[in-house]
């Protein structure tokens, strides 16, 4: 595929391959096992469909909120949501999706439908018949898949910079599947990780982002990271192979879409470019009755960049549904 000079310039940045000149040498520190990752509440475990699932549970008698993280993320990415939402009276559940964090790494397809079925089984084990779903990026596509497959189990959808709204041609999808190999994830350097976090995923750099960078770098030295590299590759293929963009009109669940106005990952900078608001508006136009909130200056990890605004929008929406 021939690319314009602009695309060739954007490509290294968009794929997290731009090196930072000076970075802490976390790669020289001891590996960090999945069990050592920071979580907002004590970690619990369950075996679900034969898979070890790590999760946190705030407890309580309120309506249930389930937090579903994005690609290559962990429960720790929700550190600024769990406690505030629980304090508002909700029972908050967040899991490490299998393939990531402290959960198992089975030989599985890692597609949105596979994750949707596993999450339903996990909730069955916890006695939860229905819940509000908050999904970020890939987690948003998983949440929409759940709403399409079993709408009776989804009370509402809160989609945080969701994957699944932006459309890709077959050629673009094939390119992404070919590019995101296991080897690419395994060979990402500390500089690559830092560039990805600070130039693409987050718009605000703080100690929380630095901690997530350190955890990601030190995790890459563990035996479990080979399984993560497999999961990343299969997750990308799964999102491409099980799209939901053409089915947005079938979603009857009350939905709130939240984007940061300065999202550097959506729309995809390699293929589409343009403004985030165009994708956000397509989501609102596509999902009947959905609401849209755009948060100024926030980026792709909008719930971490602007937690107060994000949490306020979520709670206002939940109170109205």
Steps between C-alpha positions, in 0.01 A plus 500: 500500500651834392488769767523875463794685663260617771397144580862390510572776751202412717559124493779476760314728741167324463651163570693608805842474337625853563774484759529744786848639551524443875299241687534327837658160457214284623621221276796461737274449801377155606201367305160582648270201525131546414408459868710809584308738273328787677124469540250744656361225727633162619515248220260205497498195276254266335524218249262578214453256213832348602680837497654670804339845524638773730260773606408754764159541663399800709206308648179661611134466412479761225458450128803338339751679279749287305820665375651341186847625409655540158774325306821439698348660809419378852273571794750768600388721212170545689671626818311831477154345455462209743489691828300804380233284337482275806468808722195599293326181611581257220656158527803532274661198335811516283687209350831440330389363166667161440827553320578806712583602854468230764251284308588181318631477147320206340533386141181683403369705206484827700219635282231738629240217501739276696558771759126575515418139582772483764381821668142370511620176658710696751198709594290183533748374756463823695121482488471806276217473248544844340736794526601838366804451275779755468739397224813681385631466144497124429293462816240723337472264204466207742226687688311573178533133404342404832214747446435353156519136612319517835329838540308381804827479691620852422323780687697773327814560296764760577748497213832667575683577173362172367639287223233367269347823371771589249470300178790337318526360149595132457847611391548718806386219725738255335788744545431537872485123547826456311676776690402408856695179532606337823859594423421870473360508853784291640768718341357838608772685690463715808523806275224362279273445799564849634429659161177303469380607842606865491432583133196287421314353795515784755489878461592573862823364643507443877618250759212266412609480137862452605399210724310336214804539275724337760258212550472439125878502451577273795219261407661449159784308669267240651412157357135610487573772246531251218133422557421871497668539162278221364194668648583839345535352153179300527309790656583724205392228258185441705396865492549502122322169441200571727407862423197670651498828305234377257279384790493812715138558406407168662617613844194581708685544830527852644846618400742779584802558276794693648801615301790729575503776240874447447502122453814408303393142429144545371460554211785271402788731399641253249196456280253776571625797696253781548326598820382285787166678504409344165529147642326604821212649304475186288457302820227726630323498163532122479378394846134597542442750780863506607662798671840646420746683726824650368759595762736782396876432498457134603646222290432136423513386863242765576395351834858532628575839342185666633361281779285764667322596178472137392361377831254790519370421151464132586312564825269756341418253223442211740270710715289580194463144368 
